Amino acid sequence: MSCYLTINVGSHNVVELRDLKNTVTGAIDTGATVSVTLKDSSGSVITGPVSMTHDSAGLYRATLDHDISIVAGTTYTATVDAVGSGGEVRLWSVAVKAQLGR
């Protein structure tokens, strides 16, 4: 499983969680509840939690609004929380650096 985040100042940003699987059966989990929260270096919430929707085959996506308060060159933490359809809980945190939109 992998978590991908593209974050650009002044742009909508897409967060993806791919290949979410049930930790007991190993089957792709299409019924999980997944969200993402973006925090600054002091732990203050910039945005979120934002619900991530299931697209297909364990792929969950969320779009962060273009007007969130982020600064180019600054590092933030994106945390993805997932509660699987079987009740199992997973958490991933990724450091992301804001950049000017392309």
N, C-alpha and C positions, 0 to 999 in steps of 0.2 A: 504494500500500500504506500502511496505517496501523496503528499500535500503540496500543491503548487500555488504560489501567490505572485501575482504581478501587481505592483502598486506604483501608480504614477500620480503626481500632484495635478489636480484639476481635471482628472479623468475618472470615468467609471472604472472600477477595478474588479476583476473576476477572481474568486477564490474557488478552487476545485479540490475535492477529496475524491481520489480514484480507488476503485477496487475495494470498497468497504466490505468486509466479510464478517460473518458470525464467528466469534472466537471459539465457540464450542464445536460447531459442525464444519466450519471452513467454507460454507456456502456464501455466495454473494448476498449481501443484505440490502434489500430494496425497500424496507419499511422502517428504517432507522429515523430517529429525530436528531438532526445535525445542525449546529450553529457555529458561527465564527465571531470572535470579539477581537478588536484591535486596541492595544494599549500602548501608552508611551513608556519611557524608561522608568518613570516613577510608579507605574502600575495604574495610572488613571485611564479610564476607558475613553477612547477616541470615538469609537462607534461599536454598537453591538449590545447584546448578541443579535446577529442577523441570521435568520433562518436560511438553511441551505436546502434546496429542493433536489429530489432524486430525478435525474435525467434518464439514465439507462445503465444497466449492468453494474450497479454499485457506484456510479458516478454521481456525486452531489455537487451542486454549484450554488454560489451566492454572488450577488453584485453589490459592491460597496459604492455608495453614492459619490458623485464627483465633487461634492462640496464638503467632504470631511476635512477637518482641520489637521493637515499634515504638511511637513516642511521638507523640501528636497535636501538630501544629505543626512537626514535624521533616521535613526534606527528605531523601529517599533517591534512589538511582539504580537503576532497573530496566533490566537488560540482557537483550535477547532475542538468542539465537544460533540461527542456522539453517544447516543443511547441506542443500542441495537434493538431490533425487533424482539429479541429474546431477553432484553433487560440488561445486557452487558454494557458497561460504561468504558469509553475510550476517550483519551485526551492527547492532543498534539499541540506543541507550541513551536513556532518558527520565528526566528528573527528576520525581519524584512527591512530593507532600506528604501526610503522614498526617493524617487527621482523625478525630474521634470518629464511631463508627458511627451510622447513621441508623435 
